[in-house]
Amino acid sequence: MINKLHYISQQTDRRSHLDNIRAACDAGCQLVQLRIKNETHENVLPVATAAKALCDRYNVSLIINDYPHIAVAVDAAGVHVGLQDMTVAAARAIVGTDKIVGGTANTLSDVLTHVKNGASYVGLGPFRFTTTKQNLSPILGIEGYQAIMAALREQQINTPVVAIGGIMESDIPAIIQTGIHGIAVSGLITQATGQRLLVQHIYDLLNKQ
């Protein structure tokens, strides 16, 4: 079962990826995605190794963004690939059948391609504008999610779809009502002052569907 809350790691001026992952785990997040962009395999591997050890202490699942070979090397729970990166099928060939493989989508066609290629879940977005990601795809909003989820139901596709991109706490009830499985957030948790209470409230909202 794919967790309904994905914390996407980020590095801030004062805190590293590992600092923010530790805080998210301590706050109660149960799935973390290590997202380091435009770095070499050699630079990402030690961070991923430390992140895996950290997540293991909290019994948290770790997903590695973009580096399937690293996901295998550190025995992460799985890998996530972006639209401009390798395909879900290619990532699956590297990590094997037992690991989670997620893929980023912006359109119904993207989702269907990922499902055909064996995705464990699909990250669909962006919900709204976000500064976390460069080269942002067209904004979907609630209407976009409603249309895509309706089309997936018509085709009897049950692959979990996770909303991502600028999601705020107040957006969650309307997003979940579209049939979305869960949400992926970064800044919402990273920048929160009361992270533990926020994470608990997010899970409460996600589990009301």
GUTOR-573855 format. One record per residue (C-alpha): x, y, z. Coordinates in steps of 0.2 Angstrom, whole numbers, padded with zeros to 4 digits, always signed. Example, Ala and Ser with C-alpha at 12.3 -4.5 7.8 and 13.67 -1.06 7.14 Angstrom:
// residues 2
+0062-0022+0039 +0068-0005+0036 
// end
This chain:
// residues 209
+0000+0000+0000 +0007+0017-0005 +0007+0029+0009 -0005+0044+0007 +0008+0057+0013 +0025+0059+0003 +0038+0071+0010 +0049+0077-0003 +0066+0082+0004 +0074+0099+0000 +0089+0109+0006 +0087+0126+0013 +0099+0140+0018 +0100+0133+0036 +0096+0115+0034 +0102+0100+0023 +0092+0087+0015 +0096+0075+0030 +0092+0089+0043 +0075+0091+0035 +0072+0072+0032 +0076+0069+0051 +0063+0083+0056 +0050+0075+0044 +0053+0058+0051 +0052+0065+0069 +0036+0074+0065 +0028+0057+0059 +0030+0056+0040 +0030+0038+0035 +0037+0040+0017 +0051+0051+0012 +0057+0055-0006 +0076+0060-0007 +0076+0073-0021 +0093+0079-0026 +0093+0087-0043 +0108+0089-0055 +0121+0080-0045 +0133+0066-0049 +0130+0048-0043 +0145+0049-0033 +0138+0065-0023 +0121+0058-0021 +0126+0040-0015 +0133+0045+0002 +0118+0056+0006 +0106+0042+0001 +0115+0030+0012 +0114+0042+0027 +0095+0045+0022 +0092+0026+0022 +0100+0024+0039 +0090+0038+0046 +0073+0032+0039 +0077+0015+0045 +0078+0021+0063 +0061+0028+0061 +0054+0014+0051 +0050+0026+0037 +0050+0021+0018 +0063+0030+0008 +0061+0033-0011 +0075+0040-0021 +0071+0052-0035 +0079+0050-0052 +0093+0038-0047 +0087+0019-0048 +0105+0012-0046 +0107+0021-0030 +0090+0015-0024 +0096-0003-0027 +0113+0001-0019 +0106+0008-0003 +0091-0004-0003 +0078+0010-0003 +0059+0006-0004 +0059+0012-0022 +0063+0026-0035 +0053+0040-0043 +0056+0046-0060 +0052+0063-0068 +0044+0066-0085 +0060+0072-0093 +0070+0057-0085 +0070+0039-0089 +0054+0029-0091 +0045+0020-0077 +0048+0004-0087 +0067+0007-0088 +0068+0011-0069 +0058-0005-0066 +0071-0015-0076 +0084-0008-0064 +0076-0010-0047 +0066-0026-0050 +0049-0031-0047 +0049-0029-0028 +0052-0011-0026 +0041+0004-0028 +0042+0014-0044 +0033+0030-0046 +0032+0042-0060 +0028+0061-0063 +0013+0065-0074 +0004+0081-0080 -0009+0074-0092 -0020+0059-0093 -0009+0052-0107 +0006+0053-0095 -0004+0043-0081 -0009+0030-0094 +0009+0028-0100 +0016+0026-0082 +0002+0013-0078 +0006+0003-0094 +0024+0003-0089 +0021-0004-0072 +0021+0011-0060 +0017+0008-0042 +0009+0025-0041 +0009+0041-0051 +0013+0059-0045 +0001+0070-0054 +0004+0089-0054 +0007+0103-0052 -0009+0107-0042 -0003+0126-0042 +0013+0136-0045 +0028+0130-0035 +0045+0137-0034 +0052+0120-0029 +0052+0114-0046 +0060+0121-0062 +0052+0120-0079 +0035+0118-0072 +0022+0109-0082 +0004+0117-0084 -0006+0120-0068 -0020+0107-0065 -0030+0113-0051 -0045+0105-0044 -0053+0104-0061 -0038+0096-0069 -0038+0082-0055 -0057+0080-0057 -0056+0077-0076 -0041+0065-0075 -0048+0055-0060 -0065+0053-0069 -0056+0047-0084 -0046+0034-0074 -0062+0028-0066 -0070+0025-0083 -0056+0015-0088 -0056+0005-0071 -0038+0010-0067 -0034+0009-0049 -0016+0014-0048 -0014+0026-0034 -0012+0044-0039 -0003+0057-0028 -0006+0075-0030 +0009+0087-0030 +0014+0105-0032 +0011+0119-0021 -0002+0110-0010 -0007+0119+0006 -0016+0111+0021 -0033+0119+0016 -0032+0111-0001 -0032+0094+0005 -0051+0090+0008 -0055+0096-0010 -0041+0086-0018 -0045+0070-0009 -0063+0072-0015 -0058+0070-0033 -0052+0052-0029 -0034+0056-0027 -0025+0044-0016 -0014+0056-0007 -0002+0071-0008 +0016+0074-0009 +0023+0090-0001 +0039+0098+0003 +0039+0116+0009 +0022+0114+0018 +0031+0103+0031 +0049+0110+0029 +0044+0127+0033 +0031+0123+0047 +0034+0128+0065 +0023+0114+0073 +0028+0100+0061 +0022+0086+0072 +0004+0093+0074 +0004+0098+0055 +0008+0080+0050 -0005+0072+0061 -0018+0084+0054 -0013+0080+0036 -0015+0062+0040 -0032+0065+0048 -0038+0074+0033 -0031+0061+0021 -0039+0047+0030 -0057+0055+0030 -0060+0050+0011 
// end
